[in-house]
Amino acid sequence: MSPTSSSSSSRDPAKLVLADGTIVDGIALGQRGLTGGELCFNTSMTGYQEIMTDPSYYGQLMMMTQPHIGNYGASREDMEADAPMVAGFIVRDYPRRHSNTQADETLEDFMQRHDLVGIAGVDTRALVRHVREKGVMNAVIASEKLDEEALLRKAREWPSMAGRELASKVTADRSYTFCEGPGPRIVVYDFGVKKNILHSFRRHGCTVKVVPGDTDLGDVRAWDPDGLFFSNGPGDPRPMTDAIETVSAAIDTGLPIFGICLGHQLMALAEGFDVYKMYVGHRGANHPVKNLDTEKVEVTTQNHGFAVDPESIAPETARVTHVNLNDDTIEGLEFKTFAGMSLQYHPEASPGPHDSHYHFNRFMELVADERDVTIPETSVEPATVTAQSVEG
């Protein structure tokens, strides 16, 4: 594959080397150095900074199919975490100048400030077709020491995403109260939660307490929550035996439970269903999902490389509520043995369309029914917001 033209602020050479031997030449972007991980792609037209800072992408090389990336710079307002979570960044064209009155800096300055290695000048759409045909694989990006044989060895030796527990790398260090409000008390188990998921609960007037993923359920129950939320996050859920046990114990409490992405997979595993690694995965803000109850189609934001096996779902335990119209994969479950719901995709949609915001209303209704609490109007802001205030 030959490089395309790029207007990056420098012309330092860089290479992208895939584990199958594919070698792509390009231009260095961001920090100079070496990085590696599972090569995946995102089809979103906008939102590159939210994608880069999504903890679910920890350990992955992110390739954007939108050809112009960086044209509106980088802003503090567009962060889903405190720093980029992708292992590396791959784009076709990086504009020399950006245009955005809200930008704080250029994308390259943002990447250099966070030591993020990237490459521009890559025919990303051709490379996406290659990955779709061959399946996801590991790769490395290098802008120093460009020996191709050495880089190919590194790509082939890089740890596989299958079997890797990564949520512990991105979870909170301590419990903290994100916000306080007049609505239900929600505990968020943080396996890599996005900030806009927390803001979605805040907009519903909830008091939200975020806890590390390994927090003992007894400590959580001592706070007397009205509902539990298991968040998105990176890696393979199958080796997360402690988290699966926590979810199983949470089910026994009778509290309403909501899971998104990794949380959805953990809830399925806790109920005895199977999860498998996908050939390519779903990553983008344009995936059609059908709501089987309403027959309506939502355009959704997705980010996952694992999915629940439909053949393993026991009909007496759960029913499928949403399916992906591209490949019929499971996108939503409603559980029959406890007050629980889960989604494979991201209803907070940051970035993405707003078709799926109603799922937070669904969970609030579930909490109200089970816990006899009043749910404020969604327009009501909490009385106080204490984001990132650390407890004990």
C-alpha positions as CSV (number, residue, x, y, z in Angstrom):
1,M,0.0,0.0,0.0
2,S,1.4,3.3,-1.0
3,P,1.2,6.4,1.2
4,T,-1.1,9.3,0.3
5,S,-0.3,13.0,0.5
6,S,-0.4,14.5,4.0
7,S,-0.2,18.0,5.3
8,S,1.2,17.1,8.7
9,S,3.3,19.8,10.3
10,S,6.4,17.7,9.8
11,R,7.7,15.3,7.2
12,D,9.4,12.8,9.5
13,P,8.9,9.3,8.1
14,A,6.9,6.7,10.0
15,K,5.9,3.1,9.3
16,L,2.9,1.0,10.2
17,V,3.7,-2.7,10.2
18,L,0.9,-5.3,10.6
19,A,1.5,-8.8,12.0
20,D,0.6,-10.4,8.6
21,G,3.6,-8.7,7.0
22,T,1.7,-5.7,5.5
23,I,4.0,-2.6,5.7
24,V,2.7,1.0,5.1
25,D,4.8,4.1,4.9
26,G,3.6,7.4,6.2
27,I,4.4,10.6,8.0
28,A,5.0,10.8,11.8
29,L,2.1,12.4,13.8
30,G,2.2,13.3,17.4
31,Q,5.0,11.9,19.6
32,R,8.0,10.2,17.9
33,G,8.7,6.7,19.0
34,L,7.2,3.2,18.9
35,T,3.8,1.8,19.9
36,G,1.7,-1.2,19.2
37,G,-1.6,-2.9,19.8
38,E,-4.6,-4.4,18.1
39,L,-5.3,-2.5,14.9
40,C,-9.0,-1.5,14.7
41,F,-10.9,1.2,12.8
42,N,-13.7,3.7,13.5
43,T,-16.2,4.9,10.9
44,S,-17.3,8.0,12.8
45,M,-17.3,11.2,10.7
46,T,-16.5,13.4,13.8
47,G,-15.5,13.0,17.4
48,Y,-11.9,11.9,17.0
49,Q,-10.9,13.3,20.4
50,E,-13.8,11.5,22.3
51,I,-12.7,8.3,20.5
52,M,-9.1,8.8,21.4
53,T,-9.9,9.3,25.1
54,D,-12.5,6.5,25.4
55,P,-11.1,4.0,28.0
56,S,-12.6,1.1,26.0
57,Y,-9.9,1.6,23.4
58,Y,-7.0,1.1,25.9
59,G,-4.3,-0.9,24.2
60,Q,-5.6,-0.5,20.6
61,L,-4.3,1.3,17.6
62,M,-7.1,3.5,16.3
63,M,-7.5,4.1,12.6
64,M,-10.0,6.6,11.4
65,T,-11.9,6.1,8.1
66,Q,-12.8,9.8,7.8
67,P,-10.0,11.2,5.7
68,H,-9.5,14.6,7.3
69,I,-8.7,14.3,11.0
70,G,-7.5,17.2,13.2
71,N,-9.3,19.9,11.3
72,Y,-11.1,21.2,14.4
73,G,-8.2,20.8,16.8
74,A,-8.5,19.5,20.4
75,S,-10.4,20.9,23.3
76,R,-10.7,20.2,27.0
77,E,-14.5,19.9,26.5
78,D,-14.2,16.8,24.3
79,M,-12.4,14.5,26.8
80,E,-14.0,11.2,27.8
81,A,-11.1,10.6,30.2
82,D,-8.2,12.6,31.5
83,A,-5.8,11.5,28.8
84,P,-5.8,9.6,25.5
85,M,-6.5,5.9,25.9
86,V,-5.6,4.6,22.5
87,A,-2.2,3.1,22.0
88,G,-1.6,4.9,18.7
89,F,-3.5,6.9,16.1
90,I,-3.7,6.4,12.3
91,V,-5.1,8.9,9.9
92,R,-5.1,9.7,6.2
93,D,-4.7,13.4,6.1
94,Y,-3.7,15.7,9.0
95,P,-4.5,19.3,8.1
96,R,-1.8,21.9,8.7
97,R,-4.3,24.3,10.3
98,H,-7.5,23.7,12.3
99,S,-10.5,26.0,12.5
100,N,-12.5,26.0,15.7
101,T,-13.0,28.8,18.2
102,Q,-13.4,26.3,21.0
103,A,-10.1,24.5,20.4
104,D,-7.4,24.8,22.9
105,E,-4.6,23.4,20.7
106,T,-3.8,21.5,17.6
107,L,-4.4,17.7,17.5
108,E,-0.7,17.1,17.1
109,D,0.2,19.3,20.1
110,F,-2.4,17.4,22.1
111,M,-0.8,14.1,21.0
112,Q,2.7,15.3,21.8
113,R,1.6,16.6,25.2
114,H,0.2,13.1,26.0
115,D,3.1,11.2,24.4
116,L,0.8,9.6,21.9
117,V,2.5,8.1,18.8
118,G,0.7,8.3,15.4
119,I,1.0,8.2,11.7
120,A,-0.5,10.2,8.9
121,G,-0.5,9.8,5.1
122,V,-2.0,6.3,5.2
123,D,-4.6,5.1,2.8
124,T,-6.9,4.2,5.7
125,R,-9.8,3.1,3.6
126,A,-7.7,0.6,1.7
127,L,-6.3,-0.6,5.0
128,V,-9.8,-1.0,6.4
129,R,-10.7,-3.2,3.5
130,H,-7.6,-5.3,4.3
131,V,-8.6,-5.6,8.0
132,R,-12.2,-6.5,7.1
133,E,-10.9,-9.3,4.9
134,K,-8.2,-10.6,7.1
135,G,-9.7,-9.8,10.5
136,V,-8.3,-7.7,13.3
137,M,-4.6,-8.2,14.1
138,N,-1.8,-6.6,16.0
139,A,0.4,-3.9,14.5
140,V,3.1,-1.4,15.4
141,I,3.6,2.3,14.5
142,A,7.2,3.5,14.5
143,S,8.7,6.9,13.7
144,E,12.2,6.0,15.0
145,K,14.3,2.9,14.2
146,L,12.4,1.9,11.1
147,D,13.9,-1.5,10.5
148,E,11.1,-3.4,8.9
149,E,12.1,-6.9,10.0
150,A,12.5,-5.8,13.6
151,L,9.1,-4.0,13.5
152,L,7.4,-7.1,12.1
153,R,8.8,-9.2,14.9
154,K,7.5,-6.7,17.4
155,A,4.0,-6.7,15.8
156,R,3.9,-10.5,15.9
157,E,5.1,-10.7,19.5
158,W,2.6,-8.1,20.8
159,P,0.2,-9.6,23.3
160,S,-3.2,-10.6,21.8
161,M,-6.4,-8.8,22.9
162,A,-8.0,-12.2,23.4
163,G,-7.6,-13.3,27.0
164,R,-6.3,-10.0,28.3
165,E,-7.9,-8.3,31.2
166,L,-7.4,-4.6,30.8
167,A,-10.1,-2.9,32.8
168,S,-7.8,-2.8,35.9
169,K,-5.5,-0.5,33.9
170,V,-8.2,2.2,33.5
171,T,-10.5,2.0,36.5
172,A,-10.6,4.7,39.2
173,D,-7.9,4.6,41.9
174,R,-10.5,5.5,44.6
175,S,-14.2,5.9,45.1
176,Y,-15.6,9.4,44.5
177,T,-18.9,11.2,44.3
178,F,-19.4,12.5,40.7
179,C,-22.5,14.5,41.5
180,E,-25.3,14.9,44.0
181,G,-28.9,15.4,43.1
182,P,-32.6,14.9,44.2
183,G,-33.0,11.6,42.3
184,P,-31.9,8.0,42.8
185,R,-28.6,7.0,44.3
186,I,-26.6,5.2,41.6
187,V,-23.3,3.3,42.1
188,V,-21.2,3.1,39.0
189,Y,-18.7,0.2,38.8
190,D,-15.9,1.8,36.8
191,F,-14.2,-0.6,34.3
192,G,-13.3,2.4,32.1
193,V,-16.5,4.6,32.3
194,K,-16.8,7.5,29.8
195,K,-17.5,10.9,31.4
196,N,-20.6,11.4,29.3
197,I,-22.2,8.3,30.8
198,L,-21.8,9.9,34.2
199,H,-23.2,13.2,32.8
200,S,-26.2,11.3,31.5
201,F,-27.0,10.1,35.0
202,R,-26.4,13.6,36.3
203,R,-28.9,15.0,33.8
204,H,-31.5,12.7,35.4
205,G,-30.9,14.2,38.8
206,C,-29.1,11.2,40.2
207,T,-26.5,11.2,43.0
208,V,-23.7,9.2,41.4
209,K,-20.9,7.4,43.3
210,V,-18.1,5.9,41.1
211,V,-16.2,3.0,42.6
212,P,-13.2,1.0,41.3
213,G,-14.0,-2.2,39.5
214,D,-12.7,-4.4,42.3
215,T,-14.8,-2.7,45.0
216,D,-16.4,-5.2,47.5
217,L,-20.2,-5.3,47.0
218,G,-20.7,-5.1,50.7
219,D,-19.0,-1.7,50.8
220,V,-21.3,-0.6,48.0
221,R,-24.5,-1.8,49.7
222,A,-23.5,0.1,52.9
223,W,-24.1,3.3,50.9
224,D,-27.7,2.1,50.3
225,P,-27.9,2.7,46.5
226,D,-31.1,2.6,44.5
227,G,-29.4,1.1,41.4
228,L,-26.1,-0.4,40.1
229,F,-24.4,0.4,36.9
230,F,-21.6,-1.7,35.3
231,S,-19.6,0.4,32.8
232,N,-17.9,0.0,29.5
233,G,-14.2,-0.9,29.5
234,P,-11.4,-2.4,27.5
235,G,-10.2,-6.0,27.0
236,D,-11.6,-9.5,27.1
237,P,-14.4,-9.9,29.8
238,R,-13.9,-13.7,30.0
239,P,-10.8,-13.7,32.3
240,M,-12.5,-11.1,34.6
241,T,-13.6,-13.7,37.1
242,D,-13.7,-11.4,40.1
243,A,-15.9,-8.9,38.2
244,I,-18.2,-11.7,37.0
245,E,-18.6,-12.9,40.6
246,T,-19.4,-9.3,41.7
247,V,-22.1,-9.0,39.1
248,S,-23.5,-12.4,40.1
249,A,-23.7,-11.3,43.7
250,A,-25.2,-8.0,42.7
251,I,-28.0,-9.8,40.9
252,D,-28.8,-11.6,44.1
253,T,-29.3,-8.2,45.9
254,G,-32.5,-7.4,44.1
255,L,-31.2,-4.0,43.1
256,P,-31.9,-2.7,39.6
257,I,-28.9,-3.2,37.3
258,F,-27.8,-1.6,34.1
259,G,-24.8,-2.6,32.0
260,I,-23.2,-1.0,28.9
261,C,-20.7,-2.6,26.6
262,L,-18.2,-4.5,28.8
263,G,-20.9,-4.3,31.6
264,H,-23.4,-5.9,29.2
265,Q,-20.9,-8.8,28.6
266,L,-20.2,-9.2,32.3
267,M,-23.9,-9.5,33.0
268,A,-24.3,-12.1,30.3
269,L,-21.4,-14.1,31.7
270,A,-22.7,-13.9,35.2
271,E,-26.0,-15.5,34.0
272,G,-24.1,-18.3,32.3
273,F,-24.1,-17.0,28.7
274,D,-21.1,-17.1,26.4
275,V,-19.0,-14.3,25.0
276,Y,-16.8,-14.6,21.9
277,K,-14.2,-12.4,20.1
278,M,-15.5,-10.9,16.9
279,Y,-13.7,-11.2,13.6
280,V,-13.6,-7.4,13.1
281,G,-15.8,-5.7,15.8
282,H,-18.1,-2.7,15.7
283,R,-16.6,0.8,16.1
284,G,-18.3,3.9,14.8
285,A,-21.3,6.2,15.2
286,N,-23.5,4.9,12.3
287,H,-24.5,1.3,13.3
288,P,-28.2,0.5,12.7
289,V,-29.8,-1.3,15.6
290,K,-33.4,-2.6,15.7
291,N,-35.5,-2.3,18.8
292,L,-37.5,-5.5,18.8
293,D,-40.2,-4.1,21.0
294,T,-41.0,-1.0,19.0
295,E,-39.8,-2.2,15.5
296,K,-37.9,1.1,15.3
297,V,-34.3,1.4,14.1
298,E,-31.7,3.4,16.0
299,V,-28.5,4.7,14.5
300,T,-26.0,4.0,17.3
301,T,-22.5,4.5,18.6
302,Q,-20.5,1.3,19.1
303,N,-17.1,0.3,20.3
304,H,-16.6,-3.4,21.0
305,G,-14.6,-6.4,19.8
306,F,-16.5,-9.0,21.8
307,A,-20.1,-10.0,21.7
308,V,-22.7,-12.2,23.5
309,D,-23.3,-15.6,21.8
310,P,-27.0,-15.7,20.8
311,E,-27.1,-19.5,21.0
312,S,-26.1,-19.4,24.6
313,I,-28.9,-17.2,25.8
314,A,-31.4,-19.1,28.0
315,P,-34.9,-17.9,27.1
316,E,-36.1,-18.4,30.7
317,T,-33.3,-16.1,31.9
318,A,-33.2,-13.2,29.4
319,R,-34.8,-12.0,26.2
320,V,-33.1,-10.1,23.3
321,T,-34.4,-6.6,23.0
322,H,-32.1,-5.1,20.3
323,V,-30.2,-6.6,17.4
324,N,-27.6,-5.2,14.9
325,L,-29.1,-5.0,11.4
326,N,-25.7,-5.4,9.8
327,D,-24.8,-8.8,11.2
328,D,-27.7,-9.8,13.6
329,T,-25.4,-9.6,16.7
330,I,-26.9,-9.1,20.1
331,E,-27.2,-5.4,21.1
332,G,-29.6,-5.5,24.1
333,L,-30.9,-7.8,26.8
334,E,-33.7,-7.6,29.3
335,F,-33.3,-10.1,32.2
336,K,-36.2,-12.1,33.5
337,T,-34.9,-13.3,36.9
338,F,-34.0,-9.9,38.2
339,A,-34.6,-6.2,37.4
340,G,-31.8,-5.8,34.9
341,M,-31.1,-4.4,31.4
342,S,-28.0,-4.2,29.3
343,L,-26.8,-2.8,26.0
344,Q,-23.8,-3.6,23.8
345,Y,-23.8,-0.1,22.3
346,H,-23.4,3.4,23.8
347,P,-26.6,5.3,24.5
348,E,-24.8,8.3,25.8
349,A,-23.5,8.6,22.2
350,S,-20.4,10.7,22.6
351,P,-19.8,11.1,19.7
352,G,-22.8,10.0,17.8
353,P,-26.6,10.4,17.2
354,H,-29.0,10.8,20.0
355,D,-31.4,8.0,19.0
356,S,-30.6,5.9,22.1
357,H,-30.7,8.4,25.0
358,Y,-34.0,7.0,26.0
359,H,-32.3,4.0,27.6
360,F,-31.4,6.1,30.6
361,N,-35.1,6.9,31.0
362,R,-35.8,3.1,30.8
363,F,-33.4,2.5,33.7
364,M,-34.8,5.3,35.7
365,E,-38.3,3.8,35.3
366,L,-36.9,0.4,36.4
367,V,-35.3,2.0,39.5
368,A,-38.6,3.9,40.3
369,D,-40.6,0.7,40.0
370,E,-38.3,-1.4,42.2
371,R,-37.2,1.2,44.8
372,D,-40.2,3.5,45.1
373,V,-38.2,6.6,44.4
374,T,-39.2,9.7,42.6
375,I,-37.4,10.4,39.3
376,P,-36.9,14.2,38.5
377,E,-37.6,15.5,35.1
378,T,-34.6,15.0,32.8
379,S,-34.1,18.8,32.5
380,V,-33.6,19.1,36.2
381,E,-29.9,19.7,37.1
382,P,-28.6,18.3,40.4
383,A,-28.4,20.7,43.3
384,T,-24.7,20.3,43.6
385,V,-22.0,18.8,41.3
386,T,-18.9,17.5,43.0
387,A,-17.2,15.9,40.0
388,Q,-14.0,14.0,40.9
389,S,-14.3,14.8,44.6
390,V,-12.4,11.9,46.2
391,E,-13.7,10.0,49.2
392,G,-11.5,8.6,51.9
